[in-house]
Amino acid sequence: SSSSSSSSSSSQSKSVVHSVHIYPIKSCGGIHLTEHGARWELTDVGLAYDREWAIVVPSPSVTASSSATEVWRVLRQKDCSRMCMVCTRMDWKDRCLVVSAPEMEEKDELDEDVVFGELRIPLHPLRHRQRQNHPSSHGDNKRDDGAVVEKGEKGRDATNAKTIDLINCGHRCRDLRIGDLFGSTEASKKADRWFSRVLGRVCRLVRVPQDHSTPLRGAGAENIGFSNEKQLLLINMASVENLQQRLTSFRASTKVVAPMVTHLSFRPNVVVSRLPAFEENGWASGMRVHMSFGGRRLGDTGGLAEMSNPCIRCSMINRDPHTGKVIPDVLQVLSTYQKSGSAVRFGRYLSVVSSVEQDDASGRAGARVKREFVVGSSLVLAS
């Protein structure tokens, strides 16, 4: 069948990167690279800035691990469909993430336009700079980064040291420091107000910097930021087109009129083309992903990523990625031929291969090889 292929042939499979997608804020609109040669940096924890931010709300109905622990929940499109209409882009000149919601501008009770405007979030705010331990700087008036504590800062530092539990897509991340997640600057408070107004509920913007040493899910877990399972998600364009054909046939008999599913419905990081539909199902876990562009290898000899498990799908794919409106039949049709046990699968997760220290082109020892995903690059799997 189209849903199965041998892993032996996959070792010789060669595809092309059709597009690359980054979602700086979980469940909000993404940045989509489609032009040939467009590139994005790959770090040890995924594509740079991918799902580095999230919107969270208090979760009072969940029992905390202790009476003193607050519990917050990461907001998703399932909970708030308006999130898909929040747009994001990078302003590299000013080093900030620009957020807007042009499709949600509306009329108020006086028939006047409600304009949310742009929100600009610094990519490298002061509180996220790498701290250095100074053993001689632990006096009463100094923080562990050596900075002098002004009057009033001790109270804020005590608050920042408190911990919360955070629930992300069913996973409970325990004992996270408030100071590592919530901003206390005026810019952070402005972001909280902006999202609360746009989404119509009290919420806060949180961030996990990609140089954060401890994963959200605890020591020993894979560092995936606010992603659900793994650092990267790969989708085969031919598999999407196959699903579109099946949906068209299904709707001809059911008379359902609804938007057509696209590759964006699956919120992929990398979309590949020039492969048979569902060949990705036969790829063996652990295979290494190598990429090259213009005759140049992208990354080191160990490859960029490692093939992981299939992505298990839920009702999230039954939403139009542009409007948030429900599409009733995508999961239903997919389940008729892409079901394994009780799980419906579509796409493959990738884990980033940790970068290695090696000589760069100039022969300088110890230089870290720059790794990128490039639209139009060749992708090859190897055992």
C-alpha angles and dihedrals in degrees: 000000000000091000096065135059133165117262090221093068091045091066087069095040115126120190137166128241104247097184143344124222132196125188107194093182116043113250093003127107117295142221110255122202111197105146116103109260096018108141142192130194120253117212131187089268099044138280110349112272093358110152090343091139131048139179114238135190131192114268105204094163092066118086110241123227088245136005091256096052121095118213122215130182130215109240118233136185087259087065098035119019091188088076092079090063093058105103126208135194137161125247099199093180093060092030096234142121111242116211126189141161107205095156092057097056105122146163123276127214090280091053090248122140116263107213118186096189126201126311116209117203119190113238093214110030117181095252092061098055114120109266122220122212114238108190090197093053103071099102123133093269100043134079123221089264091060096251119138113249112230123209110287094023094093090066092049091047089053090052092047090053092059117100136228136187117240125201114208117181093327095317115115113215108198135209100005116171113246089219090059094054113025122061120224099192125104089251090057092049090050090053091051091052092047095052093043089055096044096045095039096234138082108268143143136226114234131185137201109198114224092236090059106132099211120056117235091247093055141267112326094024122115113268103240103146110216094336116124104234116344139009098257138027123206124201128189112224091211089058090053091050090049090054091048090055092050092048091051091053092045093050091049087065099037096040089225113162111202141132115283119252115248135186088267089064087074096049094228127183096209128022118197131197139190093059130111114259113278096002085131089070090070097051112115119238112252096036113137122240114221125185134191134181127192091352092306123116113235104222134348131318092271092069131243101268145001125236113249137175128319118268112253111219132220136179091292088092088061090077131088103244091216102045105018091232118145120263103198106203114038097096091040094056094041090053092060093070110008101056125124109186104314094334125096111210133197126161132005131263121229129202117210115245108234110253119248132221111245141142116288125220092279092056094248109151121234098022115149113237112240111236126198143169109229127193108240095024121136116250120204129179122215133180 
